[in-house]
Amino acid sequence: MNKKIFSLICAVSCSLIWGTAFVAQDMGMDYIGPYTFSAVRLLLGFFTLLPFFFIFEFKKVKETKLSFEKIFIYLFFLGFFLAGGNIFQQVSLLYTDVANSAVFTVLYVVIVPIIAYFLFSKKIHNSVWPSVLMCLVGGLFLSELGNLRVRFGDSLVVVGAFFWAFHIVFISKFLKIFNYPITIATFQCLSASLISFIPAFSFEFISLKLISMETTELIYAGVLSSGIAFMLQVFGQQNLSPAPVAIIFSLEGVFGSIAAWIVLNQYLNEFKIFGIIIILSAVIFSQLAPMYGKRKYGRN
């Protein structure tokens, strides 16, 4: 199979799993808190990927010439951003609905080029600024301005979007010097899980009995979304340029909104639907405009 087609399939599958996992995340806090849910799902993701690591990449990683100290530093930062994104997203579901959380999460697509500009001096395309404005307008339609609780939840998701953006940037940087996607996916989950257990032990009561009562939700969010999907994400980024793969990942907002409507009966009124359309249009525009400019003027 063509490598780009394989990466495309991986990216779409990843978006579908991520989007539908919002339902499991929303339903998985009846007996445990958001920090515990995040920590356990990431730990399940690590154990899911560990056999793949030993089968496909363990021997190759042992022979790598890259400093293990450098690998550890990258994995720590990936784990930190992954834990932050998960925690803010999970806590937000206590205050806002799945559609809002899913759609505001995809703002990371617009944030990525801004981070790349300020941290790595990469030129930022003019399309980013109107995209940001469109996202703000879409956010006004999507959020219930009169409900402080929902507005607080939406704000948490936006903060989490910055963590997801940093996560994507660092994965792309790491893959250039350490092209072992299963290893990255596996140990970023372990790192993120250990970081997430810090607030879980500090602020929540952790009980295996209570955790077992959320087994179905944790398996979906942990094994599939934190394990398999993160591996699919790295495979997707391996052979696709950031712009098109970001568009594909943004579909998780659509999948999440539809899944919440079907499974949780979280009805989307015309204002919320309009807000979702505006935000997704902004995300797609921010990615397609630079690609069109390159083709029009013959730039690589």
N, C-alpha and C positions, 0 to 999 in steps of 0.2 A: 504493500500500500504506500502511496505517496506520503512523504513525511508531513507536508502541509495539510493534507486531507486528514491524516491521523490526528494532528494537533487541533484541527478545526472540530473534529468529532469530540475530542477530549474537552475542549473549551465549552461547547454547547452542553455536553453532559454535565460538566461541572456547574454551569449556570442553573440547569434544571434542578440538580440536587441541592445547591445552595438555596434557591428560591423556595422549594417545597419544605426545606428544613426549618424555615421560619415558623411553620405551623407546629412542628415538633418542639421547637424552642418555646413557643407560647404556651403549649400544653404541658410542658415539662417542669413547671414550677409550683405544682400543687403542694408538694411535700418537701421540696428542697429550695434553697435560695439561688439567685442568679450566679453568684460566684462559684458555688459548689457545682452547679450545672455546667458552667463553662470549664472548670477544672477537670471534671470527670469526663466530659465529652472529648476534650483534647487528649486526655490520657488514653481513652478508648481508641482515638485516632492513632496514637503512637503504637499501641499494641496491634492494631490492624495492619499497619504498614511495616512493622518490624520483620515479619517473615519475608516480605518482598525485598527488604534491604539485604538480608542475609543471602537470599537466593540470587539476586541480580547484581548487587553492587559492592558487597562487603570486600571481596578480594581486590577489586579495582581501587576502592578507597584506601585499602591498606598500602597499595603501591604508589599512591599519589605523592608528589613531591611538595605539595602545598603544605605550609606550616599548619599543624593541628591547632596551634594557638590562634591563628587567623581564622580557621574554620569555626572554632569555638566562639570567637567574638561575633562573627556574622550570625551564627545560630542563636546566640543570646539576643542580638538585636531583632532578628526575625521573630523569635519567641516573644519578646517584649511587645512588639507591634501587633502580633497575632493575638496575644492575650488581651491587650488593650482594646482591639477591635471587637473581639468576642464579648468582653465584659460590658463595654458601653452598649453594644447591641442588645445583649441579654437583659441588662437592667432596664433599658428603654421599653422593653415589652411589658413591664409592670405598669407603665404609664400611657403608652400609646398603642395603636393597633398594628397588626402585622403589615398591612399595606404601607403605612407611613414608615415603619422601620425598614422595610425592604427597599422602598424607593429612595429614601434619604441616604441609605447605605451606598447606593450606586453613585453618589456625588464624588466618591473617590476617583472616578474616571476623569472628572474635570480638575480635581485637586492635583493629580499626578504631574501634569506638565508644569504646574506652578511650583511644586516642590523641586522638580528637576531643574527649573530655572534658577531658583534661589540657592540650592545646594550644589548643583553641578554646572551652573552657568550655561545650561542649554537654552537656546533661543526659544522663546514662548510665542506661539502663533497667535495672531490677532483674534482668531475665532474663540479663544478661551474667555475673553472678557464679556462678549455678548452671551456666551454660554452660562457664565456665572450669573449674569443678570436674569436670564431665563429661568435658571434654577431657583433664584430668590422669588421670582413671581410664581413659579410652580409651587414652591413651598408655602406661599401664602394661601393658595387654593387648597393645598393638601392638608395643611394644619388647621385645627380648630382654634382660631385666634381668641375666642372667648373662654376657652378651657385651658386654664393655667397648667393643669396636670398633663394634658396632651402636649402642650407647647414645651414643657420641661422634658418629656420623653423624646420629642422630636429633636430637641437641642442635644440630648445625649447621643442620638444616632449621628448627628452631624459631627460631633467631636470624634466619635468612633470612625467616621469616614476618613478622617485625617490619619488615623492609625492604619486603616486598610491601604491608604495611598502610599504611606511610607513602606508598608509591607511589600507592595508590588514593586516599588522602586528598588528596594534592597534585594528582592529575589532576582530581578533582572541583572543587577550588578554582580550578585553572587554567582549566577549561572555562567557569566563570562569567564570566571576564573576557576570555577568548581562545577563542572557540568555533570552532576550526579543528582538528577531530579528526585529519585526515590529517597536518597539519603537526606536531602534538604527537607523534603516533605515529612519524613519520619521524625527527625530530631528537632525540627521547629515545633512540632506538636508536643514533644516531651518538654522542651524548654518553656513553651507557653503554658503547659499544664502546671509545671512546678511554680511558675510565677503566679498563676491564677489561684493556686492553693494558699498563697499567703493571705489575701483578703478573705478567702473562704474560711480558713481556720481562725482568723482574727474577728470576723463579724457574724459568722453563721455556725449553727450546730450541725456537725457532720456525722451522719449515722448511716451505716451500710443498709440497715433496714429501710430507712427512708429513701435512700438512693435506689434500692431495689424496686420501690413502688413506682419509679419513673423509668423502668427498664426499656420499654418500647421507644419512648421519646429519646432516651439517651443513646440507644443503639442506632437510631436513624441519624440523630445529630452528631454522634460520635464516630461510629464505624463508617457511615456513608459520607456525611458532610465534612467532618474534621479529618477523616482518614482518606478514603478513596477520592473525594472531591479535591482535596488539597494536592494530592498526587496528580490528578487530572489537570489542575491549574498549572502546575510546574511543567507538565508535558505540553500543555497548550501554549505556554509562553516560550517553549523551547524552539519552535519552528515558525512562529508567527510574530510579526512586528507588533509593538505595543498598541498602536492605534486600532487595528481591527480586532485584536483580542480583547481590548478594553470594551469595545462595543458589544461583543458577545457576552462578556461577564456582566454587563449592565442589564442583560435580560433577566437576571435573578430578581430584579424589582418587579418585572411583569409576572414571572412565574409565582413569586411570593404573594402578590396581590390576588391573582386568580385562585391560588390554592387556599388562601384565607377566606375568600368569598365562598368557595365550594364547601370546604371542610368546616370552617368556624362560623359560617354565616355572617361574616363581617362585611356588611353591605357597603358598597362604594356608591355614594351619590354622584350627581353629575359634576359637582365642583371638584371632588377628589379625583374623578376620572380625568377631568381636564388638567388638573395639577400634575398627575402622573404622565400624561401625554406631553406636557410642556417640559418636564424634567428629562424624560427620556429623549425627547427631540433635541434638547440642549446637549445631552451627553453624546448623541450620535453626530450632531453638527460639529461638536468640538473635535471629533475624531476624523470625520470625512473631509472637512475643509482643508486641513493641511495636506491630505492625500491628493485632493483635487488640484491644489496649487502646484504640487510637485509634478504632476502629469501635464498640467497646462503649460508650464514653463520649462519642462524638460529637466527638472532637477532630480537628483538621486537622494 
